[in-house]
Amino acid sequence: MVEIEKKFLLPPCKAKLYLKALGKKYKKEHIIQYYAKNMRFRKISNHYWRTIKRGQGVVREEIEEPIPKEEFCAYWSQKEGEAIEKYRYIFKYKKHRYEMDEFEGHLKGLLYLEIEFDSLEAAQEFTPPKKIQKFILDEVTDDPAFTNRSLALFGMPVISHPLSQLIAQNEPQNYLSASLKPSFHPFENVYLVLRVWIALLAKVIEANKEAILANDEDTERLHQLRVALRKIRSLLALLGKRAQIPQAKEIEKLAKTIMKKTNKARDLDVYLEWLSAYEQMLPTKLASSLQTLKKRVRKERNEAYSTLLHTLQSPEFSLLLSRLYAFASSEPTQTAPSIILGKKMVIGQLHNVWKKAYRLTPKSKPHKYHLVRIEIKKLRYLIEFFSFIFKKERYKDILANIKTLQDILGQHQDTTVQLEYIETMLQKDLSKDQKEALLLLHKELKHKAKKLLDILPMPKGGGLWL
């Protein structure tokens, strides 16, 4: 018997949701199969079959015959690789017979759609209907990694392009922004994707470093450098732990050290912006008193930037960049399709955020809110990292909620830091007007901090709604 079929890869989802969208009745089968002695043994419900297949691609020869249960069990101990368990949903759509395979066990998340044809010509002329086409990720008819035998022998398939090719394809127009938008095949090896991100973020760090050393006075340069460092730390913490990447901890430690050494310069950049904004909040007499304070902060800022320049030219900073580029150019030893792992990781981090956020109450200390904000940032970075596997409309609401929470918590943290800074300034030798101005601002900011907590979406009993 000659088997003529095409195979299409679908995004991980419950098969019944696809079938509901198509509005089709179906027949469901539970299948367990394995391979031994160049034969396929398959159990469908309470029936057992032995099959010999030859060839690959669209046209294959297939010899199939029923066997007793005893024979199916007899070869089990000789199976090659892992047994495959799946549910098959059979339905008809526009004169064609479709089989949707939803895998279980070690292949959970994998979903195929196969279509059988009477002739090679019919197969070659076939184009999936628009209603089905919108579900399809890719055609994998001719890809040997997506055959059932390969799944049994090697497990979950991935699509791995050369690392240099992926980096070249995702080069941004400039490297001064850490807001990157690389794109990959949804089944691309996630550990290759990680290396592309690290390579691009390392270039962002280097580009902004060079701009600062060239006396670029735009405060965004230091901000973007730090955002790139945060993203690297976050991605390596989440993916490095899962994959046990040996270089991850060293890179994280180096990045954390550099972040600490750049904190003061960034904080003083922000303080100067705050002081300028404060002038609009104060009466004219008190606002003018901030000019002396601004001069003092500007002097501290210049000293901090002098230290920053030394940090950017230090052996420690060079070591960080060399470690980043070395990691980014290394071939991963592990594989996992991005679309399978990505959804698990995003859901896991979402639960982690929710768990921490639910413990918050209006009486919680500011640093508790800040810790939740850090976890929300990690979640946003993770969604950004895996953005190519998600349909935007499916995650529009959750992203909007996350952004709202992050913005409110960010303002709350900024206000808390401003209060601490004003309290520090009040300990210094100040004029009467300066002290009065700062006390007035302190009162306003304390009120703002409380107001921000009041607008956080809190359910009854505490915790944030996510």
N, C-alpha and C positions, 0 to 999 in steps of 0.2 A: 504494500500500500504506500502511495506517495502522499506525503503531508505537505500542503502548501499553506503557509501562514505568515502573518506579519505580527511583530510584537512591539508594543509601545509602553513606555515607562510613564507612570502616573505619580503625582506628588503623594507623600504619606497622608492618608486620610482613611476614614472608615469607608469601605466599599459601598455600604448601604446608603451613605450620603450621596455618592455619585449616582447610584441607581435611582434614588429618590429624585434627584435633579433631572434625570432623564425621563422619569415617569414610566419606567418599564417594569413589567413583571419578570421574575427570574426564577431559575432553578438553582438551589444551593447544594454543593457537594463538599464533604469533608475529605481531604486527601492527605495520606501519609505515604511518602515514597522514599526510596533509597537506591543506591547504585552498587552493584557487585558483579564481578566477572563480565564487564562490558554490557551488562543488562540493567534495565530499570525495573524495579519491583514497586508496585503501587497498590495501595488499598484505597478504594473509593466506597464509602459507607461500609457494607459488609461483603463487598466483592473484591477479588484480588486478581492482579494482572502482571504479566511479565512482558516487557517490551524491549526490542532491539531497534535502535535508531542509527542511521548512517547519514553523514553529511551535516552541513550547517547552513544557516541563512534561511532564505525564503522557502526553498524546496528541499525536503529531506525524505529519505526512505524510512518507513516505520513498519515493523512487524510486531503485532500485539496479539496476545492470546491469554485467555483466562487460566488461572492456576488455583489449586486448593490453598487454603490458609496455611497448611503445614509447610508447603514449599516457600511461601512468603516468609514464614518465621525461620525456616531452615537457613536461609542465606543472610539473615539479619546480622549474625556475628561476623560475616565477611564483608560487611558494607564498607564502601570507600567514603571517607569523610563523614559528614553528619547527615542524619535523616532530615527530610524536608516535610514540614507540616504547613498546610495552607487550606484556605476555604476558596472554593471556585464558585463564581456566580455566572450562570449561563443565561444569556438573553438574546433576543433578535432585535435588530434595529435597521430599518431600511434594507431589507432583504439579506442582510449579512448576519452570521452567527458570531456572537462575541463571547469570549471567556475572560472574566475579570478574576485574577488570582490575588488574594490577600494573604500574605505570608505571616506565620506565627513563629514563636521561639526565637532562635538566634537571628532570624531574618525579619523580625517584626518591624513593620514600617515600609517594607517593600511591597509595591503594588504594580502588577502588569495588566495590560489589556491585549489579548490576542484575537486575531480575526482569521478565520479559515476561508480558503478560496478553492473554487473548482478548477482553476487553471492559473498558470503563471502569468498569462496576459491580464487576467482579472486582478491579480495581486499587484502587478506593475502599474495598472491604471487607477488603482484605489487611492482615494484621498479621504481621510476621515471626515465625517460630517461636522459642520461648524459646532454643533452642540457638544460633540465629543472632543473635537480638536482643542477646545479651550481648556480641557483638563490635561492634555498631553504635554509632558516635559520633553520627550525625545523619542525617536524611533531607535530601537536597539536590536532589530531583527538580525543584523549581521555582526553584532558585538558578542564574541564568544564568552566574555565575562558575565553576560546576563543569561546564559543558558542554565537550565536547572542542574545539569551535571556540575557546572562550574560553581554554582551556588553551594552544592553539597560538598565539593572539594575545598573551596577557598572562602566560603562565607559571603558576607555582604559585599556586593561589587562597588567599585568606585571608578570615577573617570579622572585620570591624572594626566594633565598636560605638563610639558617641560616647565620647570620653575622659572627659567629665564624668559620664556615666552609669556607666562602669566604676568610677570613683573612689567615687561615691555608693553603689554596690552593695557595695563592699568596705570601707566604714567600720567599724573595730573598735569595740567597746564603750568602750574608752578607749585613749589614745595613750601610756600610760606603759610599755608593753611593746613591744619590738622583735620579738617572736615573732608575726608576722603570718601569716594564712592566707587570702589573697585567692583567689578562684576565677574561672576564665575558661573559655570554650569552647576545646577543644584546638587549634582552627584560628584562634584569635584572633591578630592581628598581634603578634608578640613585642615589637616596639618600642613598641606601645601598652601592653603589659603592663609593660614596663620603666618607662614614665612613671608608671603607677599605683603601682608599688612605690616609686619615688623620691618621689612625692607623699606617700604614707603614711609613709615613713621620715622625711621632712622634718618631718612633723607630730609624729612620735615624738621627734625631736630637740628641737623647739620646746617640746613639753609637758614634757619632763624638764628642759629649761633653765629654764622658768618655775617648776617645782617647786623646783629648787635655789635660785633667786633668792628664792623665798618661804620659805627656811630649812627646807625638808623635809630632815630629817637621815637619811633612809633612803639607805644607800650604793648601793642599786639604781638610784637616779635617774641617777647619773653612769655606772654600768655600762651601763644600757640606752641612754643617749645614745651611748656609745662603740660599743656593738654595732651600733646603727643606722648610725653613721658607717662602721664596718668593712664592713657589708653593702653600703652605697652604693659604697664604693671597690671592693669585689670585683666587684659586678655591672657597674659602669661599665668596669672594667678588662677583663672578659671579653667583654661585649657591645659596649662602646664601640670596642674594637679591631677586632672583626669588622665592625661597621657604619660604622667611621670617623666616629663622632659627634664633631663639632668641640668641643662644650662639655665632653666627658668629661674631657679632660686637666686643664682648669682646675679643674673641680669636684674631681677626685681630688687635685690639689695643695692646694687649700684645705682639704679634709677631712683630708689628711695633716698639715698644719700645726696644725689644731685638735687632732687626736689627740695630737700631740707635746706641746702645751701643757696637755693634761689628764692626761698620763701620771703625773706626780708625785703629783697628788691621788689618783688611782685606786690607784697603788702603795702609798701610805701607808694608804689604807683597808684594803687587803689585808694589809699588814704588821701593823696593829693586830689584825686577825682572827687572824693567825698567832701573834702573841705571846700572845693569850688561849688559843689551842690549846696552845702550848708549855708553859704552866703546868701542864697535866695530865700532861706527859711528865717533869717534873722532880721531884726530892725537894722536900719542903716548904720547907726552908731556902733552896734555890737558886731555887725558884719565886717566893718573895717578893721576890727581888732583881730580878725582871723588872718590878716595879711602877714603879721609877724610869725604866727604859728605856721603858716604855709612856707615861709622862708626857712624856718627851722626844719620842717619835714622835708623840704626840697634839698637841704644840705645833707640830711640823713640819707635821703634817697640817692644822692650823688655818691656818697660814701659806700652805700650798699651796692651800687652799680660798679664801683671800682673793685669791690670784692667779687662781684659776679663775673667781671671780665677775667679775673684770675681763675675762677672756677671753670669757666668755659675753655680756658687754655691749659687746664691742669691735666696731669697724667691720668687722673681718675676719670675725667670726662672722655679722654681719648680711649681709655680702656672700655668704657661703656659703649661707645660707638663701634669699636672693633668687635666687641662681643655680639652686638646687635647684628652687624653685617655678617659675622661668621655664622651665627645661628640662621639668619635669613638665607644664606647660600647653601646650607646643609640640606641633604635629602632626608625627609622624614622616614623613620623606621616603622611607623604605624600608619594605618589607613582607616578612614571612616568617612562615609559620604556626608557632606555638609548638611544636607536637608534632613537626614535622619537624626544626627547628633544635635543639630542646631535647635530643632524644636524641643528636644528633651532638655537642653541646657537653658533655653529661654524660659520654659515653664518652671524648671527647677529654681532659677534665680528669681522669677516672679513670686514663687511660694516663699523663698527666703526673705524677700522684701516684705511680703505680706505678714509673715510671722513676726519680724522685728517691728513692723509698723503697728501691728495690732496691740503691742505692749504699751504703746504711747498713750498718755493721758494729758490733759491740759496742765497737770502738775509736774510732768516729766522735766528733767533738767535739759538745758539747751544742747548739751553734748549728745544726749540721747537722740534728739531730732537730727543732729548732724550725722550721726552714725547711720540713720535710716537714709538720709540724703546720699551718703556715699554708696550705699547698696543700690539706690535708685540710679545713680550715675553708672554703676557697673552694669545694671540692666539695660540702660540706654546704649552703652557702648557695645553690649552683646548683641542687641537688636540691630545696631548699625553694622556690626561685623557680619551678621547673618542676613542683612537686608535683602540679598539676592535670592533667598529661598522663600521669602514671604510675599504674598499678594498684599499690597498696601491697604486695600479696602478691608481685608479681614482683620487687620491689626490697627485700624485707624482709631477706634474708640480707646483701646488700651494705651496706645501711644499718646493720645490726647490727655488721658488721665495721668499717665506717668509724667508728662511734661508739666501739667498743672501742679502736681505735687512737688516736682523738682524745683519749679520756679518759686513756689511759696516757701519751701524749705530753704532754698538758696537765699532768698531775701531775708529770711529769719536768721540764717547763719551770718550773713553779711552784717545785719543789724546788731547781732550779738558781738561780733568782732569789733564793730564800730564803738559799741558801748565800752568794751574792754579797753580799746585804744584811748577813748576820752578819759576813762578812769585813770589810765596811766599818765596821760597829759596833765590831769588835775593834780598829780603829785609833784609836778615840776614848778619852778618859780615863774609865776604868771602875773600879769597885771590884773587889776580888778575887773576891767571890761572883758579880758580874755577868759577869766574864770567864770564870769557871769554868762558869757556866750556859750561856753562849753557845758555849764550846768543846764542851761535852757535846752541845748541840743540833746543832752543826756535824757532829760525828761521827755522830749519829743520822741526820741528813739526807743525809749522803754515802752511808751504807749504804742508805737508802731510794732514792736516785737509782740506785744500782747494781742494786738489787732490781727496780726498775721496768723497767730495760733487759733484765733477765733474763727477764721475763715477756712481753716483746714477741714477737709471733709471727714468728720469724726462720727462713727456710728455710736449708738447708745452703749455705754460700758467702756468706751475708749477704743483706740485703734483707728488707723486710717482705712477708708474705703479705697480699694485698688481695683 
